[in-house]
Amino acid sequence: MLQIRITLIFKTLYFCLSFLFFGIISAQKSELSTEFHKNNRQQLREKLPNNSVAVYFSAPVRNRANDVDFEYHQDPNFYYLTGWEEPHAVLLVYNTPQTDEQGTYNEKLYVRDRDARNEMWNGRQLGVSGALKMGFDRVVSKIEFSKQALDFDRFDTVLMFDFKNDVRNRDNDTSDLYDLQKHFKKQINYPDDFDAARYRLYQQIRTVNKEEVPSLKRRISHMITNDKTLEDDPVIRDFLQTDEKTVLTDLKTRSAFLLKDYNFDIDQLSYIMASLREKKSPEEIILLKKAIRISTQGQIEVMKAIHPEMTEREVQGIHQLVFKIYGAAHEGYPSIVGAGDNACVLHYVTNDKTDLKKQLILMDLGAEYKGYTADVTRTIPVSGIFSPEQRALYQIVYDAQTAGINAAINGATFRAVSEATNEVVQKGLLALGLIEKKEEYRRYLPHGISHHIGLDVHDPGLYDKLSPSMVITVEPGIYIPEGSPCDPKWWNIGIRIEDDILITETAPVNLSSNAPRSWKGIEAMMAKKSALDNFVLPELSID
């Protein structure tokens, strides 16, 4: 009888891994404190403009199909400020104290009430009483938000994120997120036909200085390539036709007139949140370290367990099993597990290839632990040994990543990290004859090199200079799909190496270094025995 090797074993792998790893991380603190979220709200308040309020809505409940919803995942900004993980909520943060019959307050959180029938089906809810224990100045039922005249006109600025189109109206709840947003839109005079692109351009024209005009013109011209209707807007058209001698006063006045009915701002809050979230607190770094350590252990276990009869989906399954054993309930993003030609698809997530023999397999996976996600990539030979061509390209990527990590020092720019990395790739591809001019390297390395990680896998940041307590990725790659203008021996080789780097006062710290990244280290790890080596299940037959 044909026997099938399977990766989804729990007990054997659990006991083998627990002694190695669980003791290292289980003693570390894994919960964010109430003070953490409270301090974030205070920092936000200090950055708000005078006489303003910042408004945040929780993430929508997203439907999978028919009457089945996806598991709820809170909006990262909302969670960062509140720690609240339930839907249908609104947070208001004021820059100056407000007053009511109870006294003064700086913030107000609206949440759903407890509902015994809902809790019977979907689990316990915290309600107003539960939220009050989390350190908020005021907590009110969300029903009150949808009933009140909120008087946002008294503020000079209402800071918010623009609305998305993924909020469904739930018929059994007259104060769900859809109704909360509908009421808010009415209160701030938000037009049904609001055009965010034009609004942003009017704001930029209204505030632009003479030195910034050329760069703004270039941005607008680029936007027009995707939206030709912008050319028909008289203010935008006249701005593009201005020259150095033109006085901007009239255009600024016209832009201000078009914005006169709005006191809401859909841009400032993104900038403020990026400035807050790009540097991680000690509590956040603990959670990130744990997510990263879980992710690297997944890479290690795959290196030991993989064999040519496995499928991409089985490889993904080993990673996910390791994640769950160590308490990471989710992945931080859709897993990329691509062998051969699939490794050349940058965001390949189908993971359904069954023939992996003699190929490299690229594995870009990150465990999400308590909301914080790692982002680690390793590329390994399914056979356990790199071919000469695979090794030559892998060494280029390895050297490029090493240069990028070394460049990621306090005070350096993201651009400097990219330049250090790209220079190595250029020289390597030239030496192998894969390109004739260094500028052609983009054919085989089309993506960026670095980004922040945190509550989002692509965490917000200002992307200026690196500073201590930032956690970033360094992730060069080379991808040579079939049909590329080079010797076919290089075709269908895709390689990426990605590590998570903590910026410190002195040198960068590679938080994911325990998963081998040199080709020698990978081959040595792949030669080790795996807890899955002797686990075999019979073939399933369907009558």
N, C-alpha and C positions, 0 to 999 in steps of 0.2 A: 504494500500500500504506500502511495506517495505520502510523504510527511512534509508538513509546512512549518518552517521556523516562524515564530511570532514574537513580536516585541512587547506585547502588552501583558506583562507579568508584574504583579505587585509585590508579593511577599518576598520572593527571592531577592529582587533588586533592592527592596526596602532595607532588609537586614544587611546586605553587602555595603550599601551606601551610608547607612545611618552612622556606623562607627567612624567612617572616614570623614563625614562632613557635618552631620546634624549637631554634634556637640560643639562645633566651631561657631555656629550661628544661632543656636536656639536660645542662648543666654542673653543675646543682645536685645535691646529694647526694640519693639516692632510696632508700637502704636504712636501716632502723633497726638500730642497733648492738646487740651483745650487752649492752653496758653499760646501754642504755636499758631493756631488759627486766629486767636484774638490779636496777637501781635501783628499778623499779616493784615488784618483789617485796620489796625492803627497806622501801619506804614502806608497803606493805601490812602487813608484819610489825610495824611500829611502831604500827599502828592496831588490831591484834588485841587482844582482852581477855586477861587473865592466864590462863595454863595452857590455851591453846586451839590448835586447828589449823584451817586453812581448806582445804577440799577442793574442787577444780575438776575437772570432767570435760570432755574435748574434745567438740566438736559431733558429732552422729550422722551417719552416712552416710545420705543420704535417697534413697529410690528414686523414680525417675521413672515407670517402667512395666516390668513383666516383669523382665528381667535387666539393665535399663539404669538406672544411678544418675545423679543430678545430679552435676555437678562439685562436688567437695568444697569447703566453705567453713568455715573454723575458727570456733569460738565466739569473739567479740571479746574477752571477758574473758580467756579462755585465751591467746589470741594476745598480748594486751597484757602479760601476765605472763611469757610464755615465748618468743614468736616461733616456736613450733612449729606447723606447718601440716599435720600428718598426723593421721588419726583414731585412735580406740581408745587414748586416753592419759588419765592421771590425774596431777594435780599436788597435792602436799601442802605447805603452807607453815605452819611452826610459829612461835609467838611467842617461844619460848625454845629454845635449842640442844638437840638430841637427840644421843645417843651410840650408836655401834656399834663394831665391831672396827676400823674405819678411823679412828675419832676422832669429832669433833663435826660436826654438820651442821644447817642451818636449813630445808632443803627437800628434797623427793624427787620426782623425775619418773619415772613409769612409762610406757614406750613399747613399741610392737610391735618385734619382732626383724625383721631383714632376711630376706626370703624370695625366693629366686632365681626361682621360678616366678611369683610375684605380680609381681615387678619386670619380668619379661619381658612381661607383659600390660599393666601399669599404670604402669610407670616406676620409677625408682630410689627407694629408701627410705633414710632416714638411719640408722634403728636406734639401738641403745644407744650405739654408738661415735660416731655422728654427733651425738647429743644431748650427749654428754660434752664435745664441743668448743664447746658453746654456753654454758658457764659455770655449769652447775648443780652444786650440792653433791653430789648423788647422783642417778644415773640407773640404773633397774632395768628389767628386762623386765616387761611387763604381765602375763605369766604368773604371776610371783611375787605380784602384787597379789591375784589371784583365788585363790591358794593359802594366803596367810598369814592367821593370826589377828592382826588389826591392833590389837587392844586400844585401841579408842577410848574405853573407859570411864575410862581414866586422865586424860582431859581434862575440865575443867569445861565446856567448850563446844566443839562441833564445828560450825564455820560452813560453810554450804553453800547452794546454790540448790535450791529444790524441784525434783523430777523432772518431766519432761514425758512425754507418751505417744507420742513419735515415734521411739523407739529400737527397731529391729528386731533380732531374734535371728538371727544368721547361722550357719547349720548347720555351715559348714566351719571355724568358729573358736570354740573353747571358752573363749576369753578376750577376746571382742569387747566393745564398749562395754556391750551388754546384760548380759553375764556379770559385767563389772566392777562395774556398778551393782547388780546382784543381790547380789553378795557384800558390797558396802559396806552395802546396806540391812540385811542380816542382822547385820552387825557393829555397827550403831548402833541395832538394835532398831526399825527403821522399820516401822510397821504396814502391812499390805496395804490396809487401809481408811482410811489417814491422810487426815484432812480439814484441808487447809491453812487454810481460812477460820476454822474453829473454833479451831484451834491459835493462829492469830494473835490472835483475839479473847481467848482465855484469857490469852495473854501480855500483852496490853494491859490487861486487867482486873487482872491480877496486879501490874502496875507503875504503874497510873494514880494520880495524886494528885487531891485534891479539886477543884482548879481545872480540871482537864482532863476531869472527868466529863461536863459538858454536851456538849462537842464529840465525845467518844467515843460518847455516846448518839446523837447525830445521825448519825455514821458508821454505827453499827450499824443504825439505822432505815432508812438508805438501802440498806444491804446486804440487809436483809430484803425490800425491794421486788423483789429479784432471786432471793432464796433464802428462801422462806417457812419452810423447815424450821428455820431459826435460831430462830424464835419458840418452838419446842418444847424448846430446850435450857434446862434449869433454871437454870444459872449465868447465861446471857445474859438469860433472862427476868427473873430476880431483879435483875440489874444495871439493866435498863431501868426497873424499878419503884422504884429507890432514890430518896430525896429528900435534901434538904440536911442533914437531921438523922441520916440513916442512917450508921452506922459501916461502913466498907468492909472492915474486917479479915476478917470471915467470908468475904466474896466473894473476897478475895485468897487466903485459905487454901484455899478450895475450888478456885480456878483452879490454884494451885500443885500441889495434890494430883493434878489431872488431867494435869499436865505432869511428874510426878515420874519417870516412866520414860524421859524423853527428855533427853539432854544435847546434842541437835542444835538448831541455830537456823537458820531459813530466811529471816530478814529482815535481820540485821545486815550480811551480806556485800553485799547490794544497795546499802545506804547507803555502806559503805566504798568500794566500787568507783566509785560515783557521785562521791564526794569526790575520788578519785584522777584519774578520767578527764575531769572537767569542764574542767580547765585543761590546755592542751597544751604539751608541751615544744618547744624549738626544732626538734628533728628532726621532730616531728609536724606542726608548722606548715609546714615545707618541703613535706611530702607533701600536706598539704591545699591549699596554694597551687597545687601542680602539678595536683591533681585539679580544682580550681576553674578554673584557666586553661584546661585541656583542655575543660571543660564550656562555658565562655563562648565558646571558639573554635567549638564546635559550634553554639551559638546564632547566632554571626555568619555562619557558612557557610550555615545555613538561611535567614537573612534575605536573603542574596544569591541563593540558588538557588531558593527557593520560587516556585511559580506555580500558578494556579487549577486546572490539570489534575493536580496531584499528589494523592496520598492521604495519610491520616494515617500509614500504615505506611511510605511512602517518606520522609516527613519524619523519622520515627523512625530510619530507616536512615541518613540523612545524619549525624545525631548520632552514631550508633554507629560509623560508619566513621571519623569524626574521632577518637572516643575511642581506637579501636584503632590508628590511625596513630601516635598519641602515646604508646602504651604502656599505656593503660588497658584491661585485658583485659575488664573487666566494667562494668556499671552498678551503682551503689550501692543501687538499689531499682528496682522495675518502672517503666518509663518511662510518663509521662502525656503523651499527645499528643492533645488533644481540640479539635475545631473546632465552632463553633456551639453547639448544645445539649449536646454532649459536654463542652464546657468548663465546664458548670455541674455536672458530676459530679466531686466533689472528688478521688476516687481512681480515676478512669477509666483503665483500662489495656488495654482491648480494642484500641484504635487501629486500627479497621478501616473507618472511614468513607472513602468514595471521592469524595464531592462536597463540595469545600471552598470553592466559589466564593462571594465576597462575605461571607465569614465571618471572624471572628477565630479564631485557633488558639492555644491555650494549650499551652505546651511546658515541662513540669516534668521535667528530666532531670539526673542527676548522674553523672559518671564516677567510678569507683572506681579509685584508683591506689595500689598496694602496700597495699591494705586500707582506705585512707582515702577517704571519699566526699564529693564536693561535693553541693550541693543548690541548683540555680539554675533560676529560672522566668522566662520571657519570654512575653508575649502579643502577637501581631503580626497585622496584617490580611493575609490571603492575597493580596489584590489589590495590596498595597503602599501603600494609602492608607486611613487611618481615616475611617469615615463620621462625621458630626456626633455621632450618639448614641454611637458607640464612643469617639470622642475625649473626649467629656464625661465618661464614666464612667472612662476610662483616666486622665484627669488627676486625678480624685479619688483613685484608687488610688496614682498616682505621688506626689501630695502627702502622702498618708497614710504611704506608705513612707518618704519623706524625713523626715517628722516622727519616725517610729519609729527610723530610723537615727541621727538627731541626738540622740535620747534615750538611745541605747545607750552611755552613758559609764561609766567606772569608778565603782563605788559605787552605780549606779542599780539598781533592781529590774527583773525581767522584767515585773512589773505596770506599771511606769512606761512601759516601751516600748509595751506594749499600749494603755495609756490614751492616750498621745500619738497613736498610730495610729488608734484607734477614734474619737477625737474628730473627726478630720478626715473620716472616713467618714460619721459622723453628720451633720455640717454639710453635706457635699456632697449626701447623699441627700435631706436636708430641702430644700435649695435647688432641687433638680431636681423636687421634688414626689413622689419615690418613696416617702417615708414621711411620716407626719403627726406622729409623736412620735419623739424621738431613740432611745428604747429599742427601737424597731422595726427598728433597723439590723441586728440579729442575723438577721433574715429573709434578708438578702442577704450577710452576712458571718458564717457560723456556726462558723468555726474559730479556733484560737489564732493568735498572731502570730509567735512566736519559739520556737526550740529549739536545743539544742546539736547540732553535727555533729562527726564524727570517724570512728572505726571503724564506728559505726552512723550511719545518716542521722538517726535520733533518738537521739543519744548520751546516755548517762546523765549526770545532774547533779543537784545539790541544788536548783537553781532558786530560789536566794535572791537574792544581789546579784551583779551583774556585776563581774568583776575581770580584770586584764590576763592575756592568753594564753588567754582563752576565745574560741571561734569559734562564732558563733550565726547563725541566719537571722533576717531580718525579711521577712515575707511576707503583707501584707494582700491582700485580694481583694474583688471584688464579683461575685456570681453571680445572674443573674435568669432562672430557667428559664421555659419556656412555661407560661402559666396563672397567673403571679404577679399579685397585685392592683395592677396598674399599667398604663399605656398599652402596648399590644402592641408598640410600636416599640422597647421596651427588651428584649423577650423574647429568649431564647437568646443573650444576651451574657454571657460568663464571662471575667473578667480576674483574673489574679494576677501580681504582680511579686515576685520573691524573690531576695535577694542574701545573700551570706555575709560576715559582718562580724567582723573581728578586734578584740577589745577591747584597748585599750592604756592606758597611764598618762594619756595626754592625750585624744585624740579617737578615735572609732571609725574603722576603716579598712575600706572596702568592697573586698574582695578580688575581687569579680566585676564591678567597675565598667566594665571594658573592653567588655563587651557592652552596647550602647546600651539604655537603659531609658526615656528620654523618648520621647514619640510622634514628636517631630521627629527625634530621633536615629535612631529605628527606620526612619522613612520614608527618611531619607538613606542609611542602610546598605542598605535594600532596593532602592534605585535603582542600586546598584553591580553590576558584572558578576560572574558566578560562574564558577568553573572547570568547572561542569557545564552551562553554557548550550548548548554545541554538542555535547554527548554524547548520541547518539541510537542506540537499538537497534531492530532490526526486530521487528515483532509475532511472537510465537511461535505456530506452528500445530501442533496435535496431530492426527495422522492417525488 
